[in-house]
């Protein structure tokens, strides 16, 4: 009994002791030091510091330490136990996280006279140089609300120097009102940037000045391009854009977002782009960023006119090649519908005769004992194209356009001899369509959606049967080739902090090619991301592109470019990149020794290129001097050598030097280009010198251009390249050119234009003389064939050619 009683007492004492550990504090508005002194523990603290704080509490705590920590809550003190003593000391100050607020200045650049947006204009700020996108939009991120001074420049327009506050703005540029109307740029310290672009390999070209240069107005876009450094003019390769030694089909021409698969019609003086519709030309010779894909050569982007949003306008031009009319009608001051139509109105080719030169023993020996003509060529030719474009604004900052294009080029000829007659044709048709929407969000980020469709079809009759000794029955072999491209593209641009502008994008492309009823197709989805970093004088563009070809592999293509501004006058640029291509032009052998170039998808071995570029540009007081060097290591290029097709790796090394001077409305320019290729010939070197001048004298404008080139390959081991008749200075059918011509190319073109401005309309008339000295040049052979191909009679280089035109503008 006593034992049980002892156990109960022990339990009661244990429970009492346990409950005695709880601490009950009930105080109201008492100094903190006084409350801490009531706790039955050893505490060390600064009595004066804690007396400044008063507490009120009614709470039960399990331990004194819990009570102390509760009382010090939200106060600048900390507690730690040293042995049996609680030590209270001031807490270290907390580091405050400062969130820097950023502010955005954004806006659009617009032509004040027409309301059209100005793409790829340059804006100089104290943070460096930025550019508007293809919709004329720009944004600048800064850390203060202070106004920012900007200098906005666009070719052919006056420079805008203004202060912008935080927010969205609409900026208007006035066309330059000097002797060449809206053509010549007023000299400025950064004119070079308007010409040389943001990165090496990029050139911006003012198409408005093209109308004052020699050549056909119907081909003004490419007349201007051929005078740019690095763009080959020797041999007049008008069907392909050959830049820095590129091969067939490696360069791309883009108009309003859709691909044009041929630069010209059958006639070299009629280009595939109506000059009334070209607003901005951007030539990317190489080293371009990851937003461009599926080419290892150059890319030419042509932005089309949107039309006049303010008033109707009509332009009409008649030349000895085509009649061309353009009309623009505004709709509710927020959109415009534009239409342009061109057509030949008479037969451009005369009947030709071919003389049998088989009795001529030695070319150039002065033998005039020629046979009588016994074969006659009767050609007929017609061309037409139509452009429709509807462009407008969905809201204050959102814009859109729908662009449609169609062209029909038809050349037919009959070959008549005493015993037989045969007819053959070449039909080329091109179609294009694009729908674009640019959206600017409330945070000044912007997005772009683009749908595009392109189709090119060719049906070509290749005729043979004329030999050196006798005429045999003609043989006609028809080649039908079609290439088609669908594309959906989405891009989004946003700012990360004040230094970084990031672009992410995705694209889905579907290619289809057919050749004589054999059809192939591929899907090519791709993703790309770019970070544009602005660090004051230094700007970097780093990007990665990934192209996926189903059942093949992923092609990763990193690219990097940099620009450093030593001053407003001197800028250095450099670029590096990997490039892949899956659609190109390849030779097709339809007879032994006879080839035709066709569009086709590459096989399992795609084209690829590694490119290195560097440039330096200086501009001041109307002077521009620009030099660029490059190395392009291409793989799996196709070449036609000695009647055989080879896939070769090729390294192109070269340099472009360009100089320009503007003064009092006059312009003079010159360039030197050199390209050395390791294939198809060993270490072949091509060189070109180009010189031009434009002089305005009141109502008259005189201009001249000259091209001299040597050492370029002509890509034809058989055939005659510049006509098969016994024209003066030409050889008979037995002669064959080598792959690299020893004959230099030279051509002088002259132009004179008269302008008159009346009350409600302007008149302009002029004349050009192409190849003023009638130099007998070798034509770059884009059709590869043996000497029996009658078709080559129409592929000789431009002879002495007069061009006249009359234009009226309302």
Buried (B, 14 or more C-beta within 10 A) or exposed (E): EEEEEEEEEEEEEEEEEEEEEEBEBEBEEBBBBBBBEEBEBEBEBEEEBBEEBEBEBEEEBEEBBEBBBEBBEEBEBEBEEEEEEBBBEEEEEEEEEEEEEBBBBBBBBBBBBBBBBBBBBBBBBEBBBBBBBBBBBBBBBBEEEEEBEBBBBBBBBBBBEEEBEBEBBEBBBEBBEBBBBBBBBBBBBBBBBBBBBBBBBBBBBBBBBBBBBBBBBBBBBBBBBBBBBBBBBBBBBBBBBBBBBBBBBBBBBBBBBBBBBBBBBBBBBBBBBBBBBBBBBBBBBBBBBBBBBBBBBBBBBBBBBBBBBEBEBEBBBBBBBBBBBBBBBBEEEEBBBBBBBBBBEEEBBEEBEBBBBBEBEEBEEEEEEEEEEBBBBBBBBBBBBBBBBBBBBEEEBBBBBBBBBBBBBBBBBBBBBEEEEBBBBBBBBBBBBBBBBBBBEEEBBBBBBBBBBBBBBBBBBBBBBBEEEEBEEBEBBEBBBBBBBBBBBBBBBBBEEBBBBBBBBBBBBBBBBBBEEEEEEBEBBBBBBBBBBBEEBEBBBBBBBBBBBEEEEEBEBEBBBBBBBEEBBBBBBBBBBBBBBBBBBBBBBBBEBBBBBBBBBBEEEBBBBBBBBBBBBBBBEBBBBBBBBBBBBBBBBBBBBEBEBEBBEBBBBBBBBBBBBBEEBBBBBBBBBBBBBBBBBEEBBBBBBBBBBBBBEEEEBBBBBBBBBBBBBBBBBBBBBBBBBBEEEBBBBEBBBEBBBEEBBBBBBBBBBEBEEEEEEBEBBBBBBBBBEBBBBBBBBBBBBBBBBBBBBBBBBBBEBEBEBEBBBE
